């Protein structure tokens, strides 16, 4: 399946799910199905239409360290870049020859 077909399939699945949720929400509260039963019905229906769980969420075996949150490191790098940009080219160390 190419990217365009996959995006189209996802959009169709979202539209169908949104419609089912809307229809469920239109029922009086006492007639609405249990959320777990509703979810099981939706997933069973998706499975019946060809949806299958994929390995996309699994980590590659060659990744030896756990994936971690690098937000702080990214923020420090951005702050350093901003400081250097604010200083301008005249304040840089002249240790390297600049063309």
Buried (B, 14 or more C-beta within 10 A) or exposed (E): EEEEEEEEEEEEBEEBEEEBEEEBEEEEEEEEEEEEEBEEEBEEEBEEEEEEEEEEEEEEEEEEEEEEEEEEEEEEEEEEEEEEEEEEEEEEEEEEEEE
